[in-house]
Amino acid sequence: MLVRTILLLVLACFQLGVSAQFQPEKIDIVRDKWGVPHIFGKTDPEVAYGLAWAHAEDDFETIQQSLLAGKAMLARYKGKEGAQIDYIIHLLRIPELVEEKYESDLSPDFKRLLEGYCAGLNAYAAKHPKEVLLKKAFPVTPKDMIQYSVLQLCVLSGADNALKTIFNGSVPLLENYKTAGSNAIAVNSRKSIDGQVYLDINAHQPLEGPVAFYEAHLCSEEGWNILGANFPGAPSILHGVNENLGWAHTVNAPDKLDVYQLEINPANKLEYKLDGKWETLESKNAALKVKIAGLVVGVNKKAYWSKYGPTIITERGTFSIRMPAQMDIRGLEQWYRFNKARNFTEFKAALNMLAIPGYNIVYADRFDTIYYLSNGRIPIRDPKFQWKTTLPGNTSATMWTKLHPLEDLPQVLQPQSGFVYNTNHSPFHATEGPDNAIIKDPTMGYETLENNRSMRFAELMAQHKTIDFDSFKKIKFDRQYPSKFYFPINIDNLFALNATDYPDFADLIGQLNTWDKKAEANSVGAGTFLLLYDTISKHRNHYMKASILSKDLAVEAFRAVKTNMLKDFGRTNLALGDLQKMVRGTKEIPAPGLPDVLAPMYSIPYKNGMLKGNQGDAYIELVRFTKDGPIIESINTYGASARKNSPHYTDQMDMYVKQQTKPMTLNKKEVYANAEKIYHPE
């Protein structure tokens, strides 16, 4: 009781200071029929205040867990699971980076925006103390937000994969903090029948958690008017559309991080050789507070640093990692600049910040401009070294210091084809025709592979000399694989078996061979394929011994699937929707979609042999830029709120499965006229 009283006093004192800066009674939160918040205020910081409050109303728990990670306090709440993330914060020296650069590198108006968001979040915590997960985490500060954003962008750059490799696979991946997949498409008047510009914003995110999308409309009197989605703890939209332009992100995979093995002094494990001289590793004590059996226990762990960067001492050697993501704190500010851009010139100026270390960007605007960029903070590297392998850590020749400028990155502007797209495939195939980028520097490490989605999109787009918006939507919502599979391994042997040769599972072979390759919930062939895919994925070290699934292993997979079908269901004619479910709370419905179709679904074990979707289409926003402004429609996976008692906890689920969308608008008068609820964040 005493601790809670102290918390309330601290937050009250903080709010007294805030009240002079922000007037909540002048901020409107307008909820539409779907519960989506439309935030209106005079200034951008006031709108950020309202965004923090509205998002906390819908998912305060996830916001807090995200910011606890940024404060290196997650272990106090989640125990050993959180300790891994807290240690990475210290290992990467994120607090030191933010402290060093906060005042000098961030613009005054953006710092003011962060202050507004923090004020709204702290005000909500003061008003709802019973919802606070860890009282010592408040008040939240702008530096906490920046620390969390740097952590996320380091994970995006592969920090967790590098650590897993260095520790020989003993460090679990930070799956809850990673993004994967996505589609983005833009079409201009060269390709559209009506001369309009179309944009598909469609990231394939985890459906819940710290990188699940939250939809919001942000509107101030300072020229901020945007509708789209963000992650918990972000003070602006991460991809969406304003009155003039919009952009979509997909994950890309250039070489964003390098690993070095240091040459250690045999007489002193804390000394390493660099350019012929012995240097001493810097060390600091990462003091972790870990919740164990209900108690918070202090744990001390050393965090080392070489001139290359964060350093880990293992039994196999001493390794350093170096990545541009860990050298800049302006990622969130760059997204804010995207939000406020009014044309391609202003958007391009924001791109030149080069603060976001990755992501493809597909851009479109009302001026008929479309653009693709495989964005990244990519080092300029010496080509004589093999950058895809562990590098020698004893020479400054491998210690890059400069980054490629924007003009070096793969990009396509206004192609003759009239469209650009990305489905996490090669950035050198962003359109059709002569306008694709070419590889300029192999050390940048860009991916060059195709996938099922890229090939299916190419098949579908080739059918249209020009395209209308309904056909554009059908492509986005397509659930069929291409004529030839493009998985990382060749699975053709699954379809090459003769049913008469294998009477024990002839029924499954027949179901697969008569399947139309569509991932519909009522498809038995899709159900059989899902279980085969799931079996192979779960035991990838066994089945994926080579780039081709052998005939013998295909037979083995079929037999394993049939055994499990009979054990869990007592039959083998199972439709996809019998096996795969969309689940939230007490609601459970059949879920269509399979991995790597244009409208995908990825699943995890659920119960009784069934699977439940956990990553897929996520937030979808479809835009037409017309002479009268953008026409917008969207759908989110479940609903606007993560609160189980909210009417908007699952109210978009059925529409999502049926691939239906809801109309949305940037028009303030229309929003107020159709409001379900209007109130202030107080």
C-alpha positions in Angstrom: 0.0 0.0 0.0 2.9 2.4 0.9 4.6 1.7 -2.5 1.4 2.5 -4.4 1.0 5.7 -2.4 4.5 6.7 -3.3 3.9 5.9 -6.9 0.8 8.1 -7.0 2.7 10.9 -5.3 5.5 10.7 -7.8 3.2 10.6 -10.8 1.1 13.4 -9.3 4.1 15.6 -9.0 5.1 14.8 -12.5 1.6 15.6 -13.7 1.7 19.0 -12.0 4.7 19.8 -14.2 3.0 18.4 -17.3 -0.3 20.2 -16.7 1.3 23.5 -17.5 2.5 22.1 -20.9 -0.5 20.0 -22.0 -4.2 20.6 -21.5 -6.0 17.2 -21.9 -9.3 18.9 -22.0 -8.3 20.3 -25.4 -7.4 16.9 -26.8 -10.3 14.9 -28.3 -10.3 11.1 -28.6 -13.0 10.2 -31.1 -13.8 6.5 -31.3 -15.5 5.2 -34.4 -17.9 2.2 -34.6 -14.9 -0.2 -34.7 -13.3 1.4 -31.7 -10.4 2.9 -33.7 -9.2 6.1 -32.1 -9.1 9.3 -34.1 -7.0 11.8 -32.1 -7.4 15.6 -32.5 -5.4 18.3 -30.9 -4.0 21.7 -31.7 -0.4 20.6 -31.6 1.5 17.5 -32.6 2.6 16.8 -29.0 -1.0 17.1 -27.8 -2.0 14.5 -30.4 0.9 12.2 -29.2 -0.5 12.7 -25.6 -3.9 11.5 -26.8 -2.4 8.6 -28.8 -0.6 7.3 -25.7 -3.7 7.5 -23.6 -5.9 5.8 -26.3 -3.4 3.0 -26.9 -3.1 2.5 -23.1 -6.8 2.2 -22.9 -6.6 -0.6 -25.5 -3.3 -2.4 -24.6 -1.5 -0.8 -21.6 0.1 -4.1 -20.7 2.0 -4.5 -24.0 3.1 -0.9 -24.0 4.5 -1.3 -20.6 6.3 -4.5 -21.4 7.9 -2.8 -24.5 9.1 0.1 -22.4 10.3 -2.1 -19.6 12.5 -3.7 -22.3 13.9 -0.3 -23.2 14.6 0.5 -19.6 16.4 -2.8 -19.1 13.8 -3.7 -16.4 11.9 -6.5 -18.1 13.5 -9.2 -15.9 12.0 -7.6 -12.8 8.6 -8.5 -14.4 9.2 -11.5 -16.6 12.1 -13.2 -14.8 14.8 -15.1 -16.7 13.0 -14.5 -20.0 13.3 -10.8 -19.6 16.9 -11.0 -18.3 18.1 -12.0 -21.8 16.7 -8.7 -23.2 17.9 -6.6 -20.3 21.5 -7.9 -20.8 21.4 -7.1 -24.5 20.5 -3.5 -23.6 23.6 -3.3 -21.5 25.8 -5.3 -23.9 24.9 -2.9 -26.8 25.4 0.1 -24.6 22.0 1.5 -25.6 21.6 3.7 -22.5 25.0 5.3 -23.1 24.3 5.8 -26.8 21.0 7.6 -26.0 22.5 9.7 -23.2 25.3 10.8 -25.5 23.2 11.7 -28.5 19.7 12.7 -27.2 20.3 16.4 -26.9 22.5 16.8 -30.0 20.9 14.5 -32.5 17.1 14.8 -32.0 15.3 17.9 -33.2 13.5 20.1 -30.7 10.1 19.5 -32.2 10.5 15.7 -32.1 11.7 15.8 -28.5 8.5 17.8 -27.7 6.5 15.0 -29.4 8.2 12.4 -27.2 7.4 14.5 -24.2 3.7 14.7 -25.2 3.5 10.9 -25.6 5.3 10.3 -22.2 3.0 12.8 -20.5 -0.1 10.9 -21.8 1.2 7.6 -20.8 2.2 8.7 -17.3 -1.1 10.4 -16.9 -2.9 7.2 -17.7 -0.7 5.3 -15.2 -1.5 7.8 -12.5 -5.2 7.5 -13.2 -5.0 3.6 -13.3 -2.4 2.5 -10.8 -3.9 -1.0 -10.5 -2.9 -1.6 -14.1 0.8 -0.7 -13.6 2.9 -3.8 -14.0 6.1 -2.4 -12.3 5.7 0.7 -10.2 9.4 1.6 -10.5 9.1 1.9 -14.3 7.2 5.2 -14.0 7.4 7.9 -14.9 8.4 6.9 -18.4 10.7 9.4 -20.1 11.5 10.2 -23.7 14.9 8.6 -23.3 13.2 5.3 -22.3 11.2 5.4 -25.6 14.4 6.0 -27.6 16.2 3.2 -25.9 13.4 0.8 -26.7 13.3 1.9 -30.4 17.1 1.4 -30.7 16.7 -2.1 -29.2 14.0 -3.0 -31.8 16.1 -1.7 -34.7 19.1 -3.6 -33.5 17.0 -6.8 -33.4 15.8 -5.9 -36.9 19.4 -5.7 -37.9 20.1 -9.3 -36.7 21.6 -8.7 -33.2 19.8 -11.7 -31.8 20.8 -14.0 -34.7 24.4 -12.9 -34.2 24.3 -13.6 -30.5 22.7 -17.0 -31.1 25.5 -17.9 -33.5 28.2 -16.7 -31.2 26.8 -18.7 -28.3 26.6 -21.8 -30.5 22.8 -21.8 -30.5 22.3 -21.5 -26.8 20.7 -18.1 -26.8 17.0 -18.1 -27.8 15.9 -15.8 -30.5 13.9 -12.7 -29.5 10.9 -13.8 -31.6 8.4 -11.6 -29.8 10.4 -8.5 -30.8 10.9 -9.4 -34.5 9.0 -8.7 -37.6 8.9 -11.0 -40.7 7.3 -11.1 -44.1 5.0 -8.6 -45.7 3.6 -7.4 -49.0 3.6 -3.9 -50.4 2.3 -2.8 -53.9 1.9 0.6 -55.6 0.4 1.3 -59.0 0.2 4.6 -60.8 -1.7 5.9 -63.8 0.5 4.0 -66.3 -1.1 0.8 -65.0 -4.4 1.7 -63.4 -7.5 1.8 -65.6 -8.9 4.9 -63.9 -5.7 6.9 -63.8 -5.6 6.7 -60.0 -2.8 5.7 -57.8 -3.3 2.5 -55.7 -1.3 1.5 -52.6 -1.4 -1.8 -50.6 0.0 -1.6 -47.1 0.2 -5.1 -45.7 2.8 -6.2 -43.2 2.7 -9.9 -42.1 3.3 -9.3 -38.4 2.7 -11.4 -35.3 -1.0 -11.0 -34.5 -0.4 -10.1 -30.9 2.5 -8.7 -28.8 5.1 -5.9 -29.0 5.2 -5.8 -32.8 1.5 -6.3 -33.5 -0.1 -3.4 -35.2 -2.4 -0.8 -33.6 -4.6 1.3 -35.9 -5.0 5.0 -35.2 -5.8 8.4 -36.9 -3.7 11.3 -35.8 -4.7 14.9 -36.7 -3.4 18.2 -35.4 -3.6 21.8 -36.5 0.1 21.7 -37.4 -0.4 19.7 -40.6 -0.4 16.2 -39.1 -3.2 14.1 -40.5 -2.5 10.5 -41.0 -4.2 7.1 -40.7 -2.2 3.9 -40.3 -0.7 1.6 -37.8 2.1 1.6 -35.2 3.7 -0.6 -32.6 3.1 -0.2 -28.8 5.3 2.6 -27.5 5.7 4.5 -30.9 4.6 8.1 -30.9 3.6 8.3 -34.6 2.4 6.1 -37.4 5.0 3.6 -38.8 3.2 3.0 -42.1 0.1 4.5 -43.4 -1.4 7.4 -45.5 -1.8 11.1 -45.0 -3.7 13.5 -47.3 -1.0 13.5 -49.9 1.0 10.3 -49.7 1.5 6.9 -48.1 4.1 4.2 -47.7 4.3 0.6 -46.8 7.1 -1.5 -45.2 8.4 -5.0 -45.8 11.4 -6.6 -44.1 14.6 -6.8 -46.2 17.8 -8.6 -45.6 21.0 -6.8 -46.7 24.1 -7.3 -44.6 23.4 -5.0 -41.6 25.8 -6.5 -39.1 29.3 -7.9 -39.0 30.8 -10.4 -36.6 34.6 -10.4 -35.8 36.7 -12.9 -33.9 39.3 -11.2 -31.8 42.9 -12.3 -31.5 43.3 -12.7 -27.8 46.5 -12.5 -25.8 47.3 -16.0 -24.5 48.6 -14.4 -21.3 45.5 -12.1 -20.8 42.0 -13.0 -22.0 41.0 -9.3 -21.7 43.6 -8.2 -24.3 43.2 -8.4 -28.1 45.5 -7.5 -30.9 44.6 -4.7 -33.3 47.0 -3.5 -36.0 49.9 -5.2 -34.2 49.2 -3.7 -30.8 47.5 -5.2 -27.7 44.3 -3.4 -26.7 42.4 -3.9 -23.5 38.7 -4.8 -23.6 36.5 -2.3 -21.8 34.1 -3.9 -19.3 31.1 -2.8 -17.3 29.0 -4.6 -14.8 25.5 -5.2 -16.1 23.5 -5.2 -12.9 20.3 -7.1 -13.6 17.3 -7.3 -11.3 15.6 -10.7 -12.0 12.3 -11.9 -10.7 12.8 -15.5 -9.4 10.1 -17.4 -7.5 8.4 -14.1 -6.7 11.5 -12.4 -5.4 13.6 -9.8 -7.2 17.2 -11.0 -7.1 20.3 -9.0 -8.1 22.4 -10.7 -10.8 25.7 -9.2 -12.0 27.0 -10.0 -15.5 29.9 -8.5 -17.3 29.4 -6.7 -20.6 32.5 -6.2 -22.7 33.4 -3.8 -25.5 36.2 -3.6 -28.1 36.9 -1.0 -30.6 34.7 -2.9 -33.0 31.8 -2.8 -30.6 29.9 -5.2 -28.2 32.0 -8.2 -27.3 31.2 -11.7 -26.0 33.7 -14.0 -24.4 32.9 -17.7 -25.1 34.7 -21.0 -24.8 35.0 -21.0 -28.6 36.7 -17.6 -28.7 36.0 -13.9 -28.2 33.7 -12.2 -30.7 32.7 -8.6 -31.4 29.7 -7.4 -33.4 29.4 -4.1 -35.3 26.2 -2.7 -36.7 25.0 0.7 -37.9 21.7 0.3 -36.1 23.6 0.7 -32.8 25.1 4.0 -33.8 22.0 6.2 -34.4 19.0 7.1 -32.3 16.9 8.9 -34.8 14.8 6.0 -36.2 11.6 7.2 -34.6 12.2 10.7 -35.7 12.6 9.6 -39.3 9.2 7.9 -39.2 7.7 11.1 -37.8 9.2 13.0 -40.8 7.5 10.5 -43.1 4.2 11.3 -41.3 4.6 15.0 -41.9 5.8 14.8 -45.5 3.6 16.5 -48.1 5.2 15.3 -51.3 7.9 13.1 -52.7 10.6 15.8 -52.2 9.9 16.0 -48.5 9.6 12.3 -48.2 13.0 11.9 -49.9 14.5 14.4 -47.6 13.3 12.3 -44.7 14.8 9.2 -46.3 18.2 11.0 -46.5 18.3 10.9 -42.7 19.3 7.2 -43.1 18.3 6.6 -39.5 16.1 3.5 -40.0 18.6 0.6 -40.5 16.4 -1.6 -42.7 13.0 -2.2 -44.3 11.9 -2.0 -47.9 9.7 1.0 -48.6 6.9 1.2 -51.2 5.7 4.7 -51.7 2.8 6.3 -53.5 1.2 9.8 -53.7 -1.6 11.8 -55.1 0.7 13.4 -57.6 1.1 10.0 -59.5 4.5 9.2 -58.0 5.4 5.6 -57.1 8.7 4.6 -55.7 10.5 1.6 -54.2 13.6 1.6 -52.0 15.4 -1.2 -50.2 16.3 1.0 -47.4 19.2 0.4 -45.0 22.2 1.7 -43.1 24.8 -0.3 -45.0 28.5 0.0 -44.3 31.0 0.8 -47.0 33.2 -2.3 -46.8 36.6 -3.3 -48.2 35.8 -5.8 -51.0 38.9 -7.9 -50.3 37.2 -9.5 -47.2 34.5 -12.1 -47.1 31.8 -10.1 -45.3 29.3 -12.9 -45.0 31.6 -14.9 -42.8 33.2 -14.2 -39.4 35.8 -11.5 -40.0 39.3 -11.1 -38.6 39.2 -8.8 -35.6 42.8 -7.8 -35.6 42.9 -5.2 -38.3 41.3 -1.8 -38.7 40.8 -2.7 -42.4 37.7 -4.6 -41.4 36.5 -1.8 -39.1 34.3 0.2 -41.5 33.4 3.8 -40.5 31.2 5.1 -43.3 27.8 4.2 -44.7 26.5 4.0 -48.3 24.5 7.1 -49.2 20.9 6.9 -50.2 21.7 6.9 -53.9 23.7 3.7 -53.6 20.7 1.7 -52.3 18.5 -0.4 -54.7 15.5 1.8 -55.8 13.0 2.3 -58.6 11.2 5.6 -59.3 8.4 6.0 -61.8 9.0 2.7 -63.7 7.6 2.3 -67.2 5.6 -0.7 -66.0 3.5 1.5 -63.8 4.0 -0.6 -60.6 6.5 -1.4 -57.9 6.2 -4.2 -55.3 8.0 -6.2 -52.7 7.2 -9.5 -51.0 10.5 -9.8 -49.1 12.2 -11.0 -52.3 15.0 -9.6 -54.4 15.2 -5.8 -54.4 16.5 -6.2 -58.0 13.1 -7.3 -59.0 10.8 -4.5 -57.8 9.0 -4.1 -61.1 8.9 -5.6 -64.6 11.0 -4.2 -67.5 14.2 -2.2 -67.7 13.9 0.0 -64.6 15.0 -2.5 -62.0 18.1 -1.7 -59.9 21.3 -3.6 -60.5 23.8 -4.9 -58.0 26.4 -2.1 -57.4 28.4 -3.4 -54.5 28.3 -7.1 -53.5 29.5 -6.4 -50.0 26.1 -4.8 -49.3 24.8 -8.4 -49.1 21.3 -7.8 -50.6 19.1 -10.9 -51.0 18.5 -12.0 -54.6 16.0 -14.9 -54.2 12.4 -15.1 -55.2 9.6 -16.6 -53.1 6.1 -17.9 -53.6 4.5 -14.5 -53.1 6.8 -12.7 -55.6 6.2 -15.3 -58.2 2.5 -15.5 -57.7 2.3 -11.7 -57.9 4.2 -11.7 -61.1 1.8 -14.3 -62.5 -1.3 -12.3 -61.5 0.0 -8.9 -62.6 1.0 -10.3 -66.0 -2.7 -11.0 -66.7 -3.5 -7.2 -66.6 -2.3 -4.8 -69.2 -4.1 -2.2 -67.0 -5.8 -2.9 -63.7 -8.8 -1.7 -61.8 -9.0 -1.4 -58.1 -11.1 -4.5 -57.6 -8.5 -6.6 -59.4 -5.8 -4.9 -57.4 -7.6 -6.0 -54.2 -8.0 -9.5 -55.5 -4.3 -9.8 -56.0 -3.6 -8.6 -52.5 -6.1 -11.1 -51.1 -5.0 -14.0 -53.3 -4.5 -17.3 -51.4 -3.1 -19.5 -54.2 0.5 -20.7 -54.6 2.2 -20.0 -58.0 2.3 -22.7 -60.7 5.7 -23.7 -59.3 6.6 -23.7 -55.6 9.4 -21.3 -54.5 10.1 -22.5 -50.9 13.7 -22.4 -49.6 13.8 -26.2 -50.3 12.4 -28.0 -53.2 9.3 -30.0 -52.0 8.2 -31.4 -55.3 8.7 -35.0 -54.1 5.6 -34.5 -51.9 3.6 -34.3 -55.2 5.5 -36.9 -57.1 4.5 -40.0 -55.2 2.2 -42.6 -56.8 -0.8 -43.5 -54.6 -0.7 -47.1 -55.8 2.8 -47.5 -54.5 1.9 -46.4 -51.0 -1.5 -47.9 -50.0 -1.1 -47.0 -46.4 -1.4 -43.3 -47.1 -2.8 -43.3 -50.6 -5.7 -41.2 -49.4 -3.4 -38.3 -48.4 -1.5 -38.5 -51.7 -4.8 -38.2 -53.6 -5.9 -35.2 -51.5 -2.7 -33.4 -52.2 -2.5 -34.3 -55.9 -6.1 -33.0 -56.5 -5.5 -29.8 -54.5 -5.8 -26.6 -56.5 -3.0 -25.0 -54.3 -5.5 -22.6 -52.8 -5.3 -21.9 -49.0 -9.1 -21.9 -48.4 -10.5 -22.9 -45.1 -12.8 -25.6 -46.7 -10.0 -27.2 -48.7 -9.0 -30.7 -47.7 -5.9 -30.6 -49.9 -4.8 -27.4 -48.1 -5.4 -29.2 -44.7 -3.1 -32.0 -45.8 -0.5 -29.6 -47.0 -0.5 -27.6 -43.8 0.2 -30.7 -41.7 3.0 -31.8 -44.1 4.5 -28.3 -44.0 4.2 -28.1 -40.2 5.8 -31.6 -39.8 8.8 -30.7 -42.0 9.2 -27.2 -40.3 9.1 -28.6 -36.8 11.8 -31.2 -37.6 13.7 -29.1 -40.1 17.1 -30.4 -39.1 15.9 -33.9 -40.1 13.9 -33.1 -43.2 15.9 -30.2 -44.6 19.3 -32.0 -44.9 19.6 -30.7 -48.5 18.0 -28.2 -50.8 15.7 -30.9 -52.0 13.3 -32.9 -49.9 14.2 -36.5 -50.9 11.6 -39.1 -51.9 12.3 -41.2 -48.8 11.8 -38.2 -46.5 8.6 -37.2 -48.3 7.3 -40.7 -47.6 8.3 -40.4 -44.0 6.5 -37.1 -43.7 3.3 -38.5 -45.1 3.3 -41.4 -42.7 4.0 -39.1 -39.7 1.1 -36.9 -40.8 -1.3 -39.8 -41.2 -0.4 -41.2 -37.8 -1.1 -37.8 -36.1 -4.3 -37.3 -38.0 -5.7 -40.6 -36.8 -4.4 -40.0 -33.3 -5.8 -36.5 -32.9 -8.9 -36.5 -35.1 -9.7 -40.2 -36.0 -9.9 -39.4 -39.7 -7.8 -38.1 -42.6 -10.1 -36.0 -44.7 -9.4 -32.8 -42.7 -10.1 -29.4 -44.3 -7.7 -26.5 -43.5 -10.3 -24.9 -41.3 -10.7 -28.1 -39.3 -7.0 -27.8 -38.4 -6.2 -24.1 -38.3 -8.1 -21.7 -36.1 -8.2 -18.0 -35.5 -8.4 -17.8 -31.7 -8.9 -14.9 -29.3 -10.4 -15.2 -25.9 -13.3 -17.6 -26.1 -13.8 -17.0 -29.9 -12.5 -19.7 -32.2 -13.2 -19.7 -36.0 -11.7 -21.6 -39.0 -8.7 -19.8 -40.4 -7.7 -19.8 -44.1 -4.2 -19.0 -45.3 -0.9 -20.9 -45.6 2.7 -19.8 -45.3 4.0 -17.6 -48.2 0.8 -17.1 -50.1 -0.1 -13.4 -50.7 -2.7 -13.6 -48.0 -0.8 -15.9 -45.6 -1.1 -17.4 -42.2 1.6 -19.0 -40.0 0.5 -21.1 -37.1 1.6 -22.5 -33.8 0.3 -25.5 -31.8 -3.1 -24.9 -30.2 -4.9 -28.0 -28.8 -6.0 -31.5 -29.7 -3.7 -31.5 -32.8 -5.0 -28.2 -34.1 -3.0 -25.1 -34.8 -3.8 -21.4 -34.3 -2.7 -18.5 -36.4 -0.1 -16.3 -34.8 1.4 -14.4 -37.7 -0.1 -13.4 -41.1 -1.8 -10.7 -42.9 -2.0 -8.5 -39.8 -3.0 -4.9 -40.5 -4.2 -4.2 -44.1 -4.7 -0.7 -45.5 -5.7 -0.2 -49.1 -5.6 3.3 -50.6 -6.8 5.0 -53.8 -5.4 8.5 -54.4 -8.1 10.5 -56.2 -8.4 14.2 -57.2 -10.7 14.6 -54.1 -8.3 12.9 -51.7 -7.4 9.4 -50.6 -10.1 6.7 -50.4 -9.1 4.4 -47.6 -10.2 1.0 -46.4 -8.6 -1.2 -43.8 -8.9 -4.3 -41.6 -7.1 -5.4 -38.5 -6.8 -9.0 -37.4 -9.0 -9.1 -34.3 -10.1 -5.6 -33.4 -9.0 -2.2 -32.0 -8.6 -3.4 -28.4 -6.6 -6.1 -26.6 -8.9 -5.8 -23.6 -11.0 -9.0 -23.2 -14.0 -7.0 -21.9 -14.0 -4.6 -24.9 -16.6 -5.0 -27.6 -13.7 -4.4 -30.0 -11.7 -7.3 -28.8 -12.8 -9.6 -31.6 -15.3 -7.6 -33.7 -13.1 -7.5 -36.9 -12.2 -11.3 -36.8 -15.0 -12.5 -39.0 -14.4 -9.7 -41.5 -10.7 -10.5 -41.5 -11.2 -14.1 -42.3 -13.7 -13.2 -45.0 -11.3 -10.6 -46.5 -13.7 -7.8 -46.0 -12.6 -4.2 -45.2 -14.0 -1.3 -43.4 -14.1 2.3 -44.8 -11.9 4.8 -43.1 -11.4 8.5 -43.5 -9.0 11.4 -42.8 -11.9 13.9 -43.0 -12.4 15.4 -39.5 -16.0 16.4 -40.0 -16.9 12.9 -41.2 -15.1 11.4 -38.2 -17.1 13.5 -35.7 -20.4 13.1 -37.5 -20.1 9.3 -37.3 -18.5 9.1 -33.8 -19.5 6.4 -31.3 -17.8 8.2 -28.5 -16.0 11.5 -28.0 -14.0 12.3 -24.8 -10.8 13.8 -23.4 -7.8 11.9 -22.1 -8.3 12.7 -18.4 
